[in-house]
Amino acid sequence: MGKTIKRLIFDSLFLFLAVLTIIFFWKNTILTSIFLVIISICILAKAAKIDILFFVIIGLSATFIESLTISSGAWIYSTQHISIVPLWIPLYWGIGGIIIKDIYLFLKKY
């Protein structure tokens, strides 16, 4: 199995854990945030510096854009801690950004 597919599978498992974390613990923002920090560290532990930068840029910019959308009245979160989004949202977007990058690299290679 190639390095790209292994990384995609590895990161996808952590995305699955992130989704489960949100499904089961979303009412407890601090606990959800702690679990997503741990998952993020696991994903970024062996990542290149560019991946860490990518994670931060995607996490912050997607959160900002989502905040703008929410401000328009499109939807609302029941737990809001950073402006109008939950504390864990930037982490979730960062994890999602890494997965999207992995999928892109996989499709580009094959």
N, C-alpha and C positions, 0 to 999 in steps of 0.2 A: 504494500500500500504506500502510495506516495506521501510526501510530507504535507502537501496541500490538503489532501483528503483526511489525513489524520488530524490536522489542525481544525478542519471543518467539523469533524465528528466530536472532537474534544470540546470546542467552543459551543457546539449545538447542545451538548449535554448540560453545560453550564447555563445556557439560555433556558433550557427546560427547567432546571432547578430554580432559576430566577422567576419564571412564570409560576411555578408551584408556590414559591415563596409569596408572591403577590396574591395569588388566589387564596391561600390559607391565612396570611398574616396582614393583609392590607389595612385592617382596622387598627393595628398597632404599628404606627409609623416608625418608631424608633427600632423595634425588632426587625421590621422589614428592611429598614436602611442598613442595619448591622449585617443582616444576611446578604444583602446585595453588595455591601463593601467587601465581605469575604469572598463572594463569587467573583467580583471584579478583580480582586487581588489574585485569585486562582487563574483567571484568564490572562492577566497581564504579567504574571510572575516570570514567564519565559518569553515574553513578547519583546519585540524590538522597540527602541525608543520612539520610532515613528508611529507604532501602534498605540503607544501610551498617549502620544500627542493627538492621534486620531480619535481615541476614546474620549479625551477631554473636550476636543473641539466639537465632536458630534453630540456628546452629552450636554454641553452648555448651549450650543446653538439650537439644537432640537427642542430643548426645554424652553428657551426664549421664544421660539416660533410657536410652540404649543401654548405658551402663556398668552401670546397675542391672539391666537385662535379662541382660547377660552374667554378672553376679554370681550370678544365679539358676541358672546352668549351662546356659542355652539354647544358647549357642555360644561359641566362643573364636577369637580372631584368632591367627594364627601369629606375627605381629610385634606386640608390645605395647610402647608407649613412654610413653603417658600413662595411668597407672593400668593399665587392662586393654584399652585401645584403641590403635590406631596414632596417631602424631602427626598424621597428615593427616586424620583423621576429622572434626574440627570444620570444616575447610575444605570437605570434600566435602558435609557436611550444609548448610553455608551456601550453597554453590552450588545444591544441590537445593532449598533454601528459596526462593531467588530464582526458580528455574524454576517452582516451584509457584505463587508469587505472580503471575508473568507469565501462566501458564495461567489462573489465576483471573480476572485482569483482562481477558484475551482473551475468556473465556467470558461474563463479565459484560457486556462491550461488545456482543458478538454474540449 
